Every structure is written in C-alpha cells, then in structure tokens.
Amino acid sequence: MAGKRMKAAATKVVKGKPYALKDAVALLKEGAPKFNQTVDVAINLGIDPTQSDQMVRGVVPMPHGLGKNVKVAVFAKGDKAEAAKKAGADIVGAEELADAIAKGEMNFDVCIATPDMMGVVGKVAKILGPRGLMPNPKLGTVTPDVEKAVKAAKAGQVEFKVEKAGIIHAGVGKVGFGEKEISENVMSFIAAVKRAQPAGVKGNYIKKISISATMGPGITLDLTEVLGLVA
C-alpha cells in the first residue's frame, strides 16, 4: 500500500518544476507512507567548497523540534558534569567516556564538551570527526555553558556543513508534522544557510532548493518565493 502511494505521489511531482513551499509540503505529505519519514532539505550552493574561505557551516534550532529523542553525550567534570546531567544529558563523563568511544560505544546524536575537556576529546577526534560528532566552538558544542547547550540539543537543532559537491542537506522534522510546522522548520533552515553566506561569495549563492521525504521524490522549491520569504 505504501509503495503504491509513493508511486502515485511521484507521478504528481513534475521533475524540475518549481513549486511554492505550501504546495511542495502538501505534495510531500500526500505521498508519504504512514510510518513517520524524515523531511529532508537539500540546498545547492554557488560556491567552491575546496576554498577555505567559502566553507559554509552552522547550527540552527528547529522551531518545532525534530520529532525524535536526541541523545546527548557531554565531556565534563565536577559541577559542569552535574549541570549537564540536570539539563538532561544522556551520557556524561571524561576519560571513561573517551575510552567507551574508542571501543565503539557511541549511542548518541550530539557530543558537547567544556573547553577544559578538549584534550581528552582530542584522543577520539579521529572517531568523532568523520561521524560529524566532534565538538566545535563555532557550533556551540564546545562551551562552558553545558546546561544551555544540552537543552538546545534536546529541543531539536540541526547542524549543517557544505559537502564537496557544494550541497548542504539535513533532516528538519517528520512527515507526520502539520504542514505549517514543516514549512516553518524548512524556512528556519533555509534562513540559517542564507545567513551563513561567506563574505567572498558573489552572484547566486543559493542555486536550488528541494525537499523530500526519506523515500520520496525530490520536490524543487520556487527560489524566488522562498528566498523572498527569508529576505
């Protein structure tokens, strides 16, 4: 049944046709099967990602969360460790946490660290880095205010970083959200990527935006309309 529904939805999406955000979200929800797929956003940028001054990355909270339980690990000691636990961190530790990660135990989605713990974190940087889990001060995940960082991660925030092909993509919620909630999460993500435009990038910074369910067809958004909404 789900397969038939997806095929029927795919026939309604005209490849390359720009859709208003409202219409795109309606199409996305119409074609998704009953199990709760992730809403994905892909943004093609007019940059050269091989140039260090054209790196695009950041973090943005989703106004309606991500529709999942975000598991948070925190490298901290003493009072900071207690603050992290009270804020809702799932795993808190120091050297013992690094040892667990070295053994392949990584049952978490976000990793946060206090600045004094970065020497310990560095021991497992080669494991965390490739998985996009390395704490970073630019993303607010290396901070003395672990309480604030844990609460932000738990509430639902999205980290983004441009890939080699000049594309940024991320999950911004669930298909089971209402159309208004999906639209607002999508717009928050697009606005954050727009704000992250490197100073040296001229011309068309955002070239194409599409949304999709995890297993659904890509739906191209009308750039003029969407970028006008976040101007």
Backbone as a ProteinNet text record, in pm:
[ID]
protein_1_A
[PRIMARY]
MAGKRMKAAATKVVKGKPYALKDAVALLKEGAPKFNQTVDVAINLGIDPTQSDQMVRGVVPMPHGLGKNVKVAVFAKGDKAEAAKKAGADIVGAEELADAIAKGEMNFDVCIATPDMMGVVGKVAKILGPRGLMPNPKLGTVTPDVEKAVKAAKAGQVEFKVEKAGIIHAGVGKVGFGEKEISENVMSFIAAVKRAQPAGVKGNYIKKISISATMGPGITLDLTEVLGLVA
[TERTIARY]
83	0	86.5	190.4	280	351.5	392.2	461.8	374.7	247	153.7	134	127.7	108.1	226.9	346.4	467.4	478.2	443.4	448	347.8	228.9	125.8	171.4	236.5	286.3	396.1	482.9	593.8	543.7	431.7	377.4	320.7	286.2	231.3	340.5	460.9	571.8	639.5	635.7	700	846.7	935.9	1078.4	1127.7	1193	1248.6	1151.8	1021.9	923.2	933.4	939.2	946.2	808	799.4	672.6	678.8	566.9	555.7	571	625.9	652.5	526.9	415.5	290.9	251.2	260.9	223.7	322.4	450.4	553	532.3	501.6	479.6	354.8	250.6	128.4	157.3	235.7	272.8	356.6	448.3	534.8	452.7	357.9	275.8	180.5	130.7	36.3	100	226.1	290.6	359.3	373.4	448.8	364.5	423.3	350.8	326.2	250.4	207	321	427.9	537.1	609.4	659.7	699.7	838.5	844.6	972.5	1023.2	1151.7	1214.4	1191.6	1173.1	1165.8	1307.7	1356.4	1492.5	1491.9	1589.2	1608.9	1747.3	1756.2	1885	1899.4	2012.4	2038.1	2167.4	2157.2	2274.9	2328	2457.3	2516.6	2612.2	2616.5	2708.7	2840.8	2909.9	3038.8	3139.8	3265.2	3371	3412	3357.4	3383.7	3528.6	3611.3	3752.8	3829.7	3766.8	3831.5	3793.4	3894.2	3868.8	3782.7	3789.6	3710.9	3567.4	3533.6	3396.5	3328.1	3381.3	3319.2	3188.8	3085.5	2955.3	2915.2	2897.7	2854.3	2786.9	2710.8	2644	2548.4	2471	2372.5	2248.7	2131.3	2007.8	1902.8	1836.5	1728.5	1604.7	1534.4	1409.9	1293.7	1211.3	1102.8	1006.3	997.6	905.8	979	1108.2	1185.5	1207.8	1260.5	1292	1204.3	1118.3	1029.1	1097.5	1210.2	1280	1350.4	1382.9	1457.4	1605.9	1661.1	1802.2	1886.2	1977.8	2064.9	2192.9	2225.1	2336.1	2442.7	2568.3	2683	2761.1	2810.1	2882.8	3014.2	3123.3	3252.9	3262.6	3257.6	3265.2	3299.6	3347.3	3379.5	3317.4	3306.3	3263.4	3127.9	3120.9	2994.9	2935.6	3022	2974.3	2908.8	2963.6	2905.3	2767.3	2754.9	2626	2523.7	2569.3	2479.8	2430	2519.7	2482.2	2377.5	2396.9	2300.9	2163.9	2161.8	2035.4	1963.8	2041.9	1982.7	1926	1958.8	1900.9	1997.1	2128.6	2226.3	2212.5	2226	2210.4	2337.1	2453.8	2582.8	2673.9	2734.3	2826.8	2951.6	3069.1	3192.4	3313.4	3430.2	3556.9	3642.2	3747.9	3835.5	3759.5	3667	3591.4	3499.2	3450.4	3367	3452.1	3572.4	3663.9	3699.5	3721.5	3753.6	3637.7	3514.4	3396.3	3383.5	3408.7	3402.1	3509.5	3628.1	3738	3701.9	3615.2	3571.1	3451.4	3406.8	3294.6	3159.1	3156.9	3030.3	2990.1	2902.7	2861.7	2711.4	2639.6	2494.3	2444.1	2483.9	2439.8	2440.1	2362.5	2346.9	2426	2453.3	2524.5	2629	2747	2853.4	2894.2	2892.4	2924	3042.3	3122.9	3237.4	3264.7	3310.4	3359.1	3500.1	3544.2	3675.7	3791.4	3788.5	3899.2	3905.1	3801.4	3796.2	3845.9	3884	3918.5	4044.8	4132.9	4249.4	4207.7	4107.4	4053.9	3977.4	3896.4	3818.5	3911.6	4025.6	4121.1	4168.7	4166.9	4211.6	4120.1	3993.3	3898.4	3847.9	3923.6	3882.8	3871.4	3960.3	3957.6	3834.8	3772.4	3648.9	3527	3526.4	3412.8	3403.7	3518.5	3521.6	3448.8	3485.7	3420.1	3270	3223.4	3080.6	3005.6	3075.2	3012.3	2977.1	3050.1	3019.1	3124	3228.3	3334.7	3284.9	3295.8	3254.3	3329.4	3258	3315	3262.4	3353.2	3306.9	3218.5	3241.4	3161.3	3016.7	2996.8	2861.5	2799.4	2870.6	2817.9	2828.3	2906.3	2918.1	3048.1	3131.4	3240.9	3208.3	3167.3	3117	3121.6	3144.5	3136.5	2990.5	2897.9	2755.4	2691.6	2726.9	2677.1	2526.3	2472	2327	2250.5	2291.4	2226.8	2245.2	2366	2395.7	2315.2	2303.5	2227.3	2079.8	2025.3	1883.4	1855.2	1947.5	1930	1932.2	2025.5	2035.3	1911.7	1863.9	1745	1620.3	1612.6	1494.6	1484.9	1597.2	1597.1	1666.3	1790.3	1862.5	1937.2	1964.7	2026.6	2163.8	2265.2	2397.5	2406.6	2469.9	2486.7	2628.2	2673.7	2807.2	2806.9	2861	2859.6	2946.9	2899	2973.2	3059.6	3142.6	3237.4	3169.6	3047.5	2976.3	2906.7	2925.5	2861.8	2716.6	2681	2543.3	2536.8	2432	2402.5	2271.3	2268.7	2140.2	2126.7	2001.6	1974.2	1829.1	1803.4	1666.5	1614.9	1494.7	1443.4	1310.7	1274	1148.5	1092.8	965.6	899.8	777.9	748.7	634.1	503.9	501.8	382.1	352	443.8	417.4	306.4	243.5	146.9	218	143.5	204	268.9	206.1	260.6	393.9	399.1	521.4	635.9	605.6	708.1	759.9	667.9	706.8	796	760.3	838.8	976.3	985.1	1116.7	1203	1143.8	1216.5	1267.6	1181.6	1221	1330.5	1324.4	1429.2	1564.2	1562.9	1687	1742.3	1656	1699.6	1754.6	1685.8	1730.8	1869.2	1895.2	2025.4	2135.5	2107.8	2207.2	2232.7	2127	2141.5	2228.9	2205.9	2285.1	2432.4	2458.9	2596	2675.7	2621.1	2691.7	2827.5	2936.3	3070.2	3079.4	3154	3164.9	3218.9	3306.3	3369	3286.2	3169.7	3086.6	2992.6	3006.6	2921.7	2831.2	2734.7	2646.5	2541.9	2496.5	2391	2448.2	2426.2	2475.8	2391.4	2259.8	2170	2113.3	2144.9	2107.1	1983	1961.7	1847.2	1815.7	1686.4	1642.9	1536.3	1549.4	1446	1416.9	1294.7	1257	1205.4	1213.4	1164.2	1140.1	1058.3	1053.1	1170.1	1207.8	1324	1320.9	1204.1	1192.2	1108.6	1084.4	1000.2	1079.7	1011	1077.8	1118.8	1224.9	1265.2	1168.3	1129.9	1036.8	1109.5	1128.8	1203.9	1119.4	1177.2	1106.3	1128.3	1029.5	1038.8	1135	1254.9	1358.4	1315	1251.2	1210.9	1116.2	1019.5	922.6	991.5	1066.3	1125.3	1227.2	1316.8	1417.8	1356.1	1242.7	1169.6	1112.4	1075.2	1017.4	1121.3	1248.5	1351.9	1437.5	1400.7	1480	1475.9
-120.7	0	125.7	123.5	239.4	260.5	147.3	157.4	218.8	177.8	233.6	382	417.2	557.6	641.9	590.9	662.8	677.9	569.9	575.7	677.5	677.7	772.8	916.2	937.7	1071.3	1114.9	1019	1050.3	1096.3	1041.1	1080.3	1221.7	1270.9	1406.1	1512.5	1470.9	1566.3	1579.8	1698.9	1724.8	1760.1	1674.6	1692.7	1827	1903.3	2031.9	2147.2	2118	2225.8	2292	2426.2	2493	2502.9	2459.5	2462.8	2565	2632	2716.4	2626.3	2679.2	2597.9	2526.9	2596.9	2537.9	2416.9	2429.9	2320.1	2204.5	2237.2	2133.1	2049.8	2115.8	2044.7	1957	2007.5	1928.7	1803	1815.6	1700.9	1601.4	1653.5	1568	1483.3	1546.2	1474.5	1375.8	1413.3	1328.1	1195.4	1200.8	1080.8	994	1043.9	968.2	855.4	738.4	629.9	664	580.5	611.4	617	534.6	543.7	676.8	729.8	870.2	896.8	923	951.3	1090.9	1109.3	1239.1	1331.3	1459.2	1561.2	1609.7	1588.9	1628.6	1754.5	1840.3	1959.7	1952.3	1977.6	1982.5	2119	2184.9	2318.6	2316	2348.4	2358.2	2500.5	2513.4	2645.7	2680.6	2807.1	2856.2	2896.2	2797.2	2822.8	2719.1	2743.3	2644.8	2588.6	2473.2	2419.8	2379.5	2380.5	2347.3	2468.1	2585.6	2707	2726.4	2741.8	2751.5	2871.5	2979.3	3098.4	3087.9	2973.1	2952.5	2836.5	2800.5	2696.6	2749	2671.9	2709	2604.4	2647.1	2555.6	2634.5	2566.6	2634.4	2540.8	2596.8	2519.5	2607.2	2547	2624.2	2542.7	2603.7	2532.9	2525.1	2413.2	2398.5	2444.5	2535.9	2588.4	2481.5	2371.3	2264.2	2133.3	2143.1	2024.9	1934.2	1815.2	1720.4	1595.1	1587.5	1473.2	1345.1	1358.2	1238.9	1271.4	1167.3	1183.1	1195.1	1313.7	1339.1	1297.4	1203.4	1157.2	1240.7	1292.8	1387	1331.6	1335.2	1298.3	1424.7	1433.6	1553.3	1513.7	1576	1562.9	1674.8	1639.7	1740.5	1673.7	1755.4	1706.8	1799.4	1749	1830.9	1894.9	2024.5	2098	2098.8	2106.4	2108.2	1975.1	1866.8	1735	1726	1778.6	1775.9	1862.2	1978	2067.4	1999.9	1926.2	1855.8	1748.8	1676.5	1571.7	1631.2	1742.1	1806.7	1861.7	1900.8	1955.1	1845	1719	1608.7	1531.9	1552.8	1478.5	1328.8	1249.4	1104.2	1036.5	1090.2	1033.2	1147.6	1137.1	1240.1	1171.4	1220.5	1160.1	1235.3	1180	1240.8	1133.2	1089.9	987.2	857.1	822.5	698.1	705.6	825.7	843.9	828.7	885.7	870.6	724.2	650.5	507.2	429.8	464.4	396.9	423.9	548.9	585.1	510.1	499.4	426.8	280.7	227.2	87.5	73.9	188.5	184.5	208.4	247.5	272.9	419.4	440.9	578.1	586.3	563.4	567.1	709	804.4	942.5	1013.3	1123.7	1200.9	1330.7	1383.1	1511.1	1495.1	1553.5	1548.2	1690.9	1718.8	1851.2	1837.2	1942.3	1937.4	2074.9	2076.4	2200.3	2224.2	2349.5	2379	2301.6	2280.6	2212.5	2062.6	2010.7	1868.7	1837.5	1940.7	1917.6	1833.2	1833.5	1745.4	1599.4	1568.4	1432	1398.1	1491.8	1471	1445.7	1514.4	1500.1	1357.1	1277.4	1138.1	1053.4	1097.7	1022.8	1108.5	1214.1	1304	1231.2	1134	1061.9	972	942.9	863.4	954.7	1062.6	1154.3	1238.2	1284.9	1374.2	1322.2	1203.8	1151.8	1129.2	1117.8	1095.3	1225.9	1338.2	1467.7	1493.7	1427	1438.2	1514.4	1562.8	1632.4	1767	1790.3	1920.2	2034.4	2145.7	2258.2	2387.9	2480.3	2606.3	2688.5	2678.5	2755.2	2706.5	2582.1	2525.1	2525.9	2583.6	2592.1	2463.3	2366.5	2238.2	2227.3	2329.6	2345.6	2472.5	2456.1	2571.1	2544	2647.9	2629.9	2619.7	2667.7	2666.2	2537.3	2425.4	2296.8	2283.1	2346.8	2339.6	2393.5	2510.3	2571.4	2485.4	2432.7	2352.9	2222.9	2159.3	2033.9	2059.5	2163.9	2195.4	2229.1	2299.9	2334.5	2209.1	2118.6	1994.3	1909	1900.3	1820.8	1877.5	2010.2	2074.4	2050.3	2018.3	1990.8	2099.6	2076.2	2171	2093.9	2161.9	2097.5	2158.3	2075.2	2120.2	2100.4	2195	2179.1	2216	2150	2174.3	2139.2	2228.3	2204.1	2084	2003.6	1886.8	1923.8	1829.5	1856.3	1902.2	1854.3	1891.5	2027.2	2096.4	2226.5	2216.5	2105.9	2082.7	2072	2129.5	2113.5	2037.6	1934.2	1866.9	1827.9	1822.1	1788.1	1747.1	1670	1637.6	1746	1796.4	1910.2	1881.1	1754.7	1721.5	1591.3	1567.3	1444.8	1473.9	1381.4	1396.6	1405.5	1344.2	1346.8	1483	1577.4	1713.1	1774.5	1879.2	1953	2031.1	2070.8	2144.6	2274.7	2344.3	2469.7	2444.7	2338.2	2306.9	2269.6	2189.2	2151.5	2275.6	2360.2	2481.3	2572	2588.7	2678.1	2621	2489.7	2428.3	2443.3	2418.5	2433	2575.4	2672.9	2812.3	2852.6	2799.8	2830.7	2779.2	2659.6	2601.1	2682.1	2716.5	2794.9	2930.2	2993.8	3125.4	3115.9	3007.8	2990.7	2972	2893.5	2873.1	3004.9	3081	3210.8	3305.1	3306.8	3394.3	3353	3226.4	3174.6	3200.5	3278.9	3306.5	3371.3	3311.3	3370.3	3506	3596.7	3733.4	3736.8	3642.1	3644	3585.4	3530.3	3467.1	3569.9	3591.1	3686.1	3608.4	3678.9	3613.6	3527.6	3424.7	3338.4	3242.4	3274.9	3191.2	3064.1	3080	2964.1	2941.3	2826.7	2798.6	2711.3	2623.6	2532.5	2480.3	2463.7	2404.5	2299.9	2184.9	2082.9	2018.3	1966.7	1894	1756.9	1663.9	1529.2	1456.2	1350.8	1256.1	1161.4	1086.1	998.3	910.3	853.9	762.3	820.1	950.9	1013.5	1089.5	1137.7	1213.5	1352.7	1406.7	1542.8	1641.8	1743.4	1845.6	1978.6	2037.9	2162.8	2281.6	2365.9	2484	2603.1	2691.7	2815.8	2908.7	2925.5	3004.5	3148.6	3209.9	3349.4	3365.7	3274.3	3281.5	3254.6	3146.5	3104.9	3206.5	3251.2	3347.3	3481.6	3510.9	3633	3627.3	3507.3	3488.7	3504.4	3476.2	3484.8	3609.3	3696.1	3818.9	3909.8
0	0	0	88.3	96	-35.7	-100.4	-228	-335.7	-339.9	-437.9	-414.9	-287.7	-252.6	-297.6	-275.2	-314.3	-465.1	-537.3	-684.1	-738.1	-677	-720.1	-694.9	-579.9	-546.4	-643.1	-678.2	-767.9	-904.3	-948.7	-1079.3	-1075.5	-956.6	-943.7	-937.6	-903.7	-894.3	-1030.9	-1085.4	-1214	-1187.8	-1235.8	-1209.9	-1263.6	-1177.5	-1217.8	-1210.7	-1195.8	-1186.4	-1049.9	-1044.1	-914	-849.3	-725.1	-651.4	-539.1	-514.9	-396.5	-274.4	-166.5	-48.1	1.8	7.4	55.8	-28.6	-160.1	-250	-238.7	-222.6	-211.8	-85.5	25	151.1	142.7	76.3	59.5	-22.3	-128.5	-210.9	-131.9	-52.9	28.4	124.9	193.2	290.6	222.6	107.4	35.1	-5.6	-42.5	-94.6	7.7	131	230.7	289.9	310.8	377.3	523.2	590.3	726.2	827.1	806.4	903.9	885.5	996.1	1001.2	943.4	814.5	749.6	786.6	765.7	789.3	669.8	698.7	593.8	567.3	445.9	409.1	323.8	346.2	263.6	200.5	70.7	0.3	-65.6	-41.7	-97	-177.6	-306.4	-394.1	-388.6	-353	-336.5	-450.9	-483.2	-586	-524.3	-468.1	-403.4	-449.6	-414.6	-439.1	-303.3	-264.9	-130.9	-106	-212.6	-192.7	-137.5	-141.7	-90.7	56.3	141.8	285.9	321.9	242.5	275	223.9	165.2	117.7	190.5	305.9	386.6	447	436.8	492.9	596.3	719.8	824.6	934.9	1015.1	1125.5	1196.4	1285.4	1359.9	1377.4	1369.3	1380.4	1455.6	1554.7	1624.2	1536	1541.5	1467.9	1555.9	1508.5	1591.8	1642	1568.9	1609.9	1638.6	1668	1701.2	1582.3	1609.7	1503.1	1506.9	1606.4	1614	1656	1725.6	1774.1	1904.8	1979.4	2103.2	2070.3	2090.2	2060.3	2180.1	2158.8	2267.4	2269.9	2388	2402.7	2496	2451.7	2535	2568.6	2691.4	2735.2	2802.6	2756.4	2823	2926.3	3053.3	3159	3291.3	3385	3520.2	3624.4	3745.9	3859.4	3842.8	3874.2	3869.1	3728.3	3628.4	3489.6	3453.5	3503	3478.1	3542.2	3663.6	3732.7	3659.2	3609.3	3534.8	3406.8	3340.5	3218	3246.6	3356.5	3394.6	3425.3	3500.1	3535.6	3412.9	3311	3188.4	3098.3	3130.7	3052.9	2966	2984.7	2903.9	2930.2	2825.9	2838.8	2888.4	2848.7	2887.6	2929.9	3045.7	3093	3146.6	3107	3154.4	3106	3132	3089.8	3023	3088.2	3031	3003.5	3094.4	3075.7	2954.2	2922.2	2803.2	2676.8	2680.5	2567.1	2545.1	2654.7	2644.6	2581.2	2620.4	2565.1	2415.4	2375.7	2233.4	2155.2	2212.5	2147.1	2123.5	2208.7	2194.6	2099.9	2044.3	1951.2	2013.7	2140.1	2207.7	2186.1	2088.5	2055.5	2036.2	2142.2	2137.2	2166.6	2080.8	2097.7	1963.5	1957.6	1833	1834	1953.9	1968.3	2077.6	2055.3	2154.4	2191.7	2321.8	2375.6	2470.9	2482	2572.5	2632.2	2756.8	2815	2758.8	2751.1	2690.4	2753.8	2885	2951.8	2921	2856.6	2824.5	2683.4	2606.9	2466.6	2449.1	2548.6	2542.2	2545.6	2626.2	2633.8	2506.6	2460.4	2337.8	2219.3	2219.4	2108.9	2089.1	2194.9	2184.3	2095.7	2080.6	1996.8	1880.1	1849	1740.5	1606.3	1582.9	1455.2	1443.1	1554.7	1553.4	1542.5	1620.5	1621.8	1494.3	1445.7	1330.1	1207.2	1156.9	1036.1	1051.7	1174.8	1200.5	1227.6	1214.3	1237.3	1382.2	1475.1	1617.1	1697.4	1632.3	1703.4	1757.1	1888.6	1943.7	1876.9	1855.3	1782.6	1843.5	1881.8	1942.1	1848.6	1716.9	1621.6	1617.3	1659.2	1658.4	1797.7	1894.5	2028.8	2107.7	2056.3	2126.7	2206	2201.8	2297.9	2374.8	2499.5	2575.1	2725.5	2805.1	2949.9	2997.5	2913.7	2949.2	2895.8	2959.9	2910.5	2929.3	3029.5	3052.3	2931.7	2885.2	2769.9	2644.3	2624.5	2505.9	2504.1	2620	2628.3	2599.2	2658.7	2637.4	2490.7	2426.2	2284.9	2197.7	2227.4	2150.5	2169.4	2291.9	2323.3	2257.1	2247.5	2189.1	2038.7	1977.1	1833.8	1755.8	1720.1	1637.3	1529.6	1421	1305.2	1279.8	1271.3	1228.2	1077.2	1009.8	864.8	823.5	718.3	664.5	516.5	434.6	290.6	254.1	160.7	114.8	-5.3	-48.7	-157.6	-285.9	-309.9	-432.8	-421.7	-309	-292.3	-249.6	-184.9	-142.4	10.3	65.8	208.1	217.8	298.8	320.2	466.7	510.8	651	667.7	772	810.4	902.9	877.4	954.2	1024.6	1036.9	1103.4	1050.2	1077.6	1035.6	948.9	858.5	769.1	848	967.2	1049.9	1111.5	1102.8	1149.1	1062.8	1111.9	1031.4	921.5	819.1	707	754	847.6	899.7	970.7	1051.5	1126.7	1031.5	930.1	832.5	761.4	715.5	641.2	725.4	853.1	938.6	969.8	986.6	1006.2	881.2	764.9	637.3	621.3	649.5	632	730.7	852.4	950.7	903.5	844.8	794.4	677.2	582.2	465.9	510.2	605.2	654.4	717.1	791.2	855.8	752.2	648.9	542.3	468.5	447.1	379.5	462.3	594.4	682.6	686.2	656.5	663.8	536.2	443.9	318.4	345.2	293.9	312.2	243.7	304.1	252.3	109.5	76.4	-55.4	-167.7	-136	-238.6	-299.5	-429.4	-501.1	-598.3	-653.7	-750.4	-680.9	-751	-697.3	-593.6	-469.2	-359	-347.2	-341.1	-336.5	-477.2	-535	-673.2	-685.3	-589.3	-596.9	-457.3	-428.2	-301.7	-331.8	-272	-287.9	-154	-139.6	-18.8	-58.5	34.2	7	138	130.8	240.6	218.8	321.3	311.7	187.7	157.2	44.3	-68.9	-64.7	-165.7	-270	-374.6	-480.8	-433.8	-493.5	-462.4	-524.7	-449.4	-497	-496.5	-613.3	-626.5	-580	-495.3	-446.9	-539.4	-543.1	-618.7	-544	-598.4	-529.8	-503.2	-601.5	-585.6	-467.9	-458.6	-348.6	-214.5	-205.5	-78.1	-28.1	-114.2	-69.8	-37.3	-100.4	-67	73.5	115	248.2	359	327.1	429.9	415.5	322.2	297.8	420.1
[MASK]
+++++++++++++++++++++++++++++++++++++++++++++++++++++++++++++++++++++++++++++++++++++++++++++++++++++++++++++++++++++++++++++++++++++++++++++++++++++++++++++++++++++++++++++++++++++++++++++++++++++++++++++++++++++++++++++++++++++++

